[in-house]
């Protein structure tokens, strides 16, 4: 059985993403406003439809929105999982 965990640690999020050829410095833009970073995501090498933003911007938005990173390390069959999402802190 796979287990999901949450973290707010920026280094832990970076390590998880980088170990999967991802970067935490990307977002889906939801408006045309330069001030709105939109919905935060991790961009993996095969997901070219996401807009890149800087890591400092990414984590500033992460903190401003009071988010946690929910993720899994392994799939049910023991492979490397890329399952993740950003959720509001309680």
C-alpha positions in Angstrom: 0.0 0.0 0.0 1.3 3.5 -0.8 1.3 6.2 1.7 0.8 9.9 1.1 2.7 12.5 3.3 2.7 16.3 3.5 5.4 18.8 3.9 6.0 22.5 3.9 9.8 22.1 3.7 11.1 23.8 0.6 14.2 21.6 0.4 12.2 18.4 0.7 9.9 19.5 -2.1 12.9 20.4 -4.3 14.5 17.0 -3.6 11.3 15.1 -4.4 10.8 17.0 -7.6 14.4 16.8 -8.8 14.7 13.1 -8.1 11.8 12.7 -10.7 13.3 15.1 -13.3 10.8 17.8 -12.2 11.2 21.3 -11.0 9.0 23.2 -8.5 9.4 26.4 -10.4 6.4 26.3 -12.7 2.8 27.3 -12.7 -0.4 27.2 -14.8 -1.3 30.8 -15.5 -5.0 31.4 -14.8 -5.1 35.0 -15.9 -3.3 37.4 -18.2 -2.1 39.4 -15.2 1.7 39.5 -14.7 1.0 39.6 -10.9 -0.9 36.3 -10.7 1.3 33.2 -10.8 -1.8 31.0 -11.1 -2.0 27.4 -9.9 1.3 25.9 -8.7 2.5 22.7 -10.2 5.6 20.6 -10.6 6.8 20.5 -14.2 8.2 17.2 -15.4 10.3 16.8 -18.5 7.3 15.4 -20.5 4.9 18.3 -19.5 5.8 21.2 -21.7 2.4 22.9 -21.5 3.3 24.6 -18.1 4.8 28.1 -17.8 8.1 28.3 -16.0 8.5 30.7 -13.1 11.5 31.2 -10.8 12.0 29.1 -7.7 11.9 32.2 -5.4 8.5 33.2 -7.0 7.2 29.6 -6.7 7.9 29.4 -3.0 6.8 32.9 -2.3 3.4 32.0 -3.8 3.5 28.6 -1.9 3.9 30.5 1.4 1.4 33.3 0.5 -1.3 30.8 -0.3 -0.4 28.8 2.9 0.0 25.5 1.0 1.3 22.1 1.9 2.8 19.6 -0.6 1.0 16.3 -0.5 3.0 13.5 -2.3 3.9 9.8 -2.5 7.3 8.3 -2.9 6.3 5.0 -4.4 3.5 3.5 -6.5 1.5 0.5 -5.3 3.9 -1.8 -7.3 7.0 -0.2 -5.8 7.9 2.1 -8.6 8.7 5.8 -8.3 5.5 7.8 -7.9 5.0 11.3 -9.3 1.7 11.7 -7.5 1.5 15.1 -5.8 -0.8 18.0 -5.2 -0.7 21.3 -3.4 -3.3 21.6 -0.6 -4.3 24.3 1.9 -2.7 24.1 5.3 -5.2 23.5 8.1 
